[in-house]
Amino acid sequence: MRSHLPGLTSPYPLGHALPAIYQDDDFTQRWLAGLDEVLAPVFCTLDNIDSYFDPQVAPDDFVSWLASWVGLVVDETWTVERRRQLVGEAAELYRLRGTAKGLAAHVAAFTGAMPEVIESGGAGWSASPDGAMPGDDSCSVTVRVAAAAGAIDVERLDRIVAAAKPAHVVHTVELVAAT
């Protein structure tokens, strides 16, 4: 594996930073030129560090790592453009987290299909302190996705829904034939 990029020069050559007596020494300048060649990618990266944090312009191999910074696990079989889009939408997905709209957006981002989210609407309250809770307070959600047979991995979809919904809510995932 190469430790340098051919033709990339250092914007900050080390030889120019030495006292004048060493700047005239051929051996010292050649030795430092080798270090300049190794350090050039480091300086280039640091000079452009802001580009690494923008998923639209970050290097392809950095996008998955950037996804891990925002708590996303991307599928390596996806195109780079799809991974970039998901990482770019991460803030919006987390802003809506725990809502039916957020769950639908999260599932749609991973599957490419807009799901139908059916909530139980379960809530419990009591008019008096320490009183018995009237009605049914069970919370559940059903996520129904229309897709061709075998197009979506149900186990993976179940993990996505489990990660995107509130922890106390029971969920079911249904795949229905696409029309």
C-alpha positions, -999 to 999 in steps of 0.1 A, spaced: 0 0 0 13 34 -9 17 60 19 16 90 -5 -3 104 -34 19 108 -65 22 144 -76 6 159 -45 30 185 -32 30 199 3 17 235 7 41 238 37 75 223 26 96 215 57 129 225 40 118 262 38 113 263 76 149 254 85 176 279 92 195 292 61 225 270 67 204 239 62 184 253 33 217 251 12 224 215 22 213 192 -6 211 160 16 188 177 42 165 191 15 162 158 -3 155 140 31 128 166 40 113 164 5 105 127 13 88 137 45 69 165 26 56 138 2 43 117 31 28 147 49 11 163 19 -21 143 22 -24 152 59 -21 189 51 -45 185 22 -70 168 45 -67 194 72 -70 223 47 -103 208 34 -117 193 67 -150 211 63 -157 191 32 -155 158 51 -184 168 73 -208 175 43 -222 142 31 -228 156 -4 -191 163 -10 -173 140 14 -151 113 -1 -171 81 -9 -153 60 17 -159 86 44 -197 87 40 -203 54 59 -181 66 87 -200 99 88 -232 79 90 -219 62 121 -213 96 137 -250 104 135 -261 69 146 -271 55 112 -262 21 99 -261 22 61 -264 -7 38 -231 -11 19 -250 -24 -11 -266 10 -16 -253 34 -41 -231 62 -27 -257 87 -37 -284 70 -16 -260 68 14 -252 105 10 -290 113 9 -297 93 41 -268 109 60 -280 143 49 -315 136 61 -303 122 95 -311 154 114 -346 156 101 -352 119 108 -341 124 144 -361 155 148 -392 135 140 -381 104 160 -409 89 181 -437 102 159 -458 83 133 -445 107 106 -409 101 118 -414 63 118 -428 65 82 -399 87 71 -373 64 87 -388 33 71 -391 51 37 -355 62 38 -343 26 43 -368 8 21 -376 33 -6 -413 27 -1 -436 49 19 -453 28 46 -487 30 61 -483 36 99 -513 26 120 -512 37 156 -534 23 184 -537 58 199 -534 42 234 -531 66 262 -541 64 299 -551 91 323 -570 94 355 -591 123 367 -580 117 403 -545 112 417 -536 76 422 -569 66 407 -575 36 384 -567 41 348 -599 39 327 -599 23 292 -570 6 274 -537 22 276 -518 -3 255 -496 14 229 -489 -4 196 -481 5 160 -484 -15 128 -461 -6 99 -475 -18 66 -452 -17 35 -463 -24 0 -435 -41 -19 -429 -69 -44 -424 -103 -29 -388 -107 -18 -379 -70 -24 -376 -61 13 -360 -82 40 -386 -85 67 -362 -91 95 -341 -60 86 -373 -40 83 -383 -52 118 -350 -40 132 -354 -6 115 -389 -2 130 -377 -13 164 -349 13 163 -371 41 151 -402 37 174 -405 46 211 -391 17 232 -424 11 251 -445 8 220 -452 -28 207 -449 -30 169 -458 -53 141 -445 -52 105 -467 -63 76 -456 -66 40 -484 -64 14 -483 -70 -23 -476 -39 -43 -504 -29 -66 
